[in-house]
Amino acid sequence: MSKFKNSIYEVLKGNFLVKDDSFKNWRFILFIVGLMLLMIASSHSSDKKVMEIAQLNKKIKELRAEFVDIRSIAMKLKLESTIRDKVLELELKPSQKPPKVIRVTSKKRN
């Protein structure tokens, strides 16, 4: 048990960082710090993309709702009763003469 206590004490004092062969330890510590920085940067990047996706989904819902509203307005404007009311406002009346059909016949050239 005393070896365990001594090893913990050595680590807490930091002797492994100042010994003669501490270069290996420093390289490993710097490698771990680099990995941690890379992990943090990756996490921030993914969070940023998630926020952007959420914002785009919200915009899609808004545009879809706007599309439905405009489509319903257009459908109301296409109704015969709406067109009849608009025509009455302009004081237009149906023609007394029926339309004439014009037929064009063409001859094929050889």
C-alpha positions, 0 to 999 in steps of 0.5 A: 500500500505504501508503494501506491501512496508513494506513486500517487504522491510522485504524480501529484508532486510532478516529478515525472515532468522534471526527471531526465526522461521527462521528454517522452512524458511531455510529448505524450502530454502535448499529444493529448492536449492536441487531441483535446483541442481537436475534439473541442473544435469538432464539437463546436463545428457540429454544434454550429451545423446543428443550429444552422439546420434547425434555423433552415428547418424553421425557415422551411416551415414558414415558407411552406405555410406562406405557400399554402396561404398564397395557394388558397388565395389563388384558388379563391380567385379562380372560383367562378363566383369571384370572377363573376363579381370582378367582371360585374365591377368592370361592367363587362357583359357576355357577348350577344353573338356566339363565337365563330370557329375558324378552321385552317386547313393546310396542304402538305408539300412533297 
